[in-house]
């Protein structure tokens, strides 16, 4: 894979706390990685045990994640998620999902408030060791430009199509490398096509949609 040659082999860094991965993904919505990382660290400093969130009010949780943006909305959602897990399982844990099939664990996660396919599959991939492919804005944009999926594919359809087309053993590397490429080269507004190692295999480039480094051309995210 050309992206492996360009960026190297992504290091596998599993997170054995599925709830932690779920909460981190919620916090990452509509903000930068640095802000969401800061918010997550602050949250864990304030609430070292997930059970302690159940006894706290939303304002306290919101204060602890103020760096992440939309903190009150996210605080309420996180509390709802933790409460529902405790109610359904009798404990604040998602480790039982490891024993389920990929389809059943995805279905269970999607029943949690505010959890969509990307969040569910982040939990599956990074914490449950399942070859589930999350499609974030970078993966979606780069996949469309390359022509792997159609330019009109919505997020849910993209999840289905890419899951079918990427081999299970390649899912982790595909996810990480496509994100790296989207951040470093295949930008939303001004893709750096002249320096792209994939331009010879790219539908966006072959159709002449990009005329130079100063032209701002984008496809919908």
N, C-alpha and C positions, 0 to 999 in steps of 0.2 A: 504494500500500500504506500502510495507516494507520500501521504501525510506522515507515516511512520518515519520515512527517510528525512523528511523536513523537520519534524519536531521531536523525534526520538520515541522510544517505547514508553507510554504512560505507566507510571508506577501504580500498582494496585494498592489502594489505601482503604481497606474495609472499615466500616463503622459498625461495631457490634451492638450499637444501641439503636434499634429501629425507630423508637420514639424520638430520639435525638435527630435522626435523619429527617423524619417527618416534620419536626418543628423547625429545623434549619431550612427546609424547603419552603415552608410557609413564610418564614422570615425573609427569604430571598426574593419574594415577589415584589415587583415594582421598586427595587432598590439595587444598589451596587453590592458586589461580593464583600467589599471591605466593610460597608455599613451593616450588612446582615451578619457578618462574622462577629463584629463588635457587639451587636445586639444579642446574639446567641451566647457569647461569653458572659455578658452582663446578666442575662437571664439565668444561666447556670450558677453564677456566683450568688445570685439572690435566692435561687431555688435549686439547691444541689440534688434534691430528690424530687422526681416528678410528682410524687404523692403530695408534696407540700403545696403544689399549685392548687390543689383542690380546696385547701383551707384559706387561700388568699383571695382577695377581691380583685376585680379586673383592673382597677386603677393601679394597684401595686405591680401587677404584671406589666401593664402598659408603661409604667415608669421605668421598669428594668429593661425594656426593649425600645426606648425612645430613639435610639440611634438608627433604627431600621426603617422609619417612615410608616405611616398608617398604623401607628403603634396601638391605638385603642381598638381598631378593627381586628388587628392580628392577635392582640391579647385576648379578646373575647372568643375568637376562633380557637386559639390554642387551649383555652380553658374548656370550651365545649368538647374538643377532641379528647382531652385527658379525662374529662368526666364521663363521656360516653364509653371510652375504653374500660374504665373502672366499673361502670354499670354492667357492661356486657360480659366482662371477663372476671370480675371480682378482684382484679388487681390491675395496676398500671403497667402493663407489659404487652408487647407485640411479638415476643419470641416464639409463641405458639404458631405463628404464620410460617415458620421454617418447615413445619411438617405438612403444610398444605401444598397443593399443586400451584403452579404459577397463576393459572386462571382463577382458582378459588381465593388465593390470597389477594389478588388484584380486586376481585369483587368485594371482599371484606373491607379492604381499605377504602374503596370508593363509596362505601356507605357512611363513612365518617364525614362530618360537616366541613364543607369547603375543600375536600380532597378530590382533585381531578386526576386524570391519567398520568400527567407528568410527575406529580407528587407521589402517587402510588408506586410508580415504576422506579423512582429514585430510592424509595424504601426497599423495594425488591432487589434492585441492582446492588446498592451500596451496603445494605445491612443484612439481606437474606441470601445473598449469593446466587440470585436467580438471573438468567439472561434476559431480563426485561429492559426494553429500550425506552428511556425517557426522551421526549422531543421538546427541547426548549426553543427559544426564539432563534438561536444561532443554528442549531441542527435543522430546524425547519427552513430557514432562509438559504443555507448552503445547499441543502438537499434539493430545493426547488431550482436554484440556479444551475446546479449540475445536471438537472433533468432526471434525477433519481425518482422523484415524484412530480406530479403535475403542479403547475404554478397556482392553481386554484384550490389545491387541497387544504382543507381546514385541519386544525390541530388533531382532532380525534381520528380523522381519516389518515393523516400522516403517521400517527402512532401505529395504526394497523398495517399500513403499507410498508413502512420501514421495518417493523417487527418481522414481517414476512420475508423481506429481502436481505436482511443482514443475518449472517450465520450466527447461531448462539455463541460460539466461541469468539466472535469478533465484536459482540455488542458493546462491551466496556470500552475497548479501544476506539471503536467508531464514535461512540458518544463523546468521549473526552477529546479526541482529535478534531472532530467537527466543531466543537465549541472553541478550541484553540484557534482553528483556522478562521472561524467567524469573527473572533475578537482581534486577531492579528492582521488578517488580510481581507477576508470577504465581508467587509463592513457593510452595514445596512445602507448608508447613503453614498459612500464613495469607495466601492470595492477596488482594491489595488491589483487589478487584473495583470498588469505587466510583470508583477513579482509573484504571481500565483503558480504553484507547481501543478495545479490541476487544470490550467487554462486549455490544455490540449484535449481535455476530456469534458469540457464544460459547455453545456448548451447555451448558457447566458453569453459566454464569450464568443462562441461560434456564430451566433446570430447577430453579432455586431452591436449588442446593446450597450457596450461600453467602448467609448472612443478615446479615452486617455485618462491620466491620473487627475486631471482637473475637472472632469465631467462628473456631476453628481447625479447618478442614476441608481434607482433602488427598485426592489420588488417588495410587495407587502410582506410584513412580518406575520 
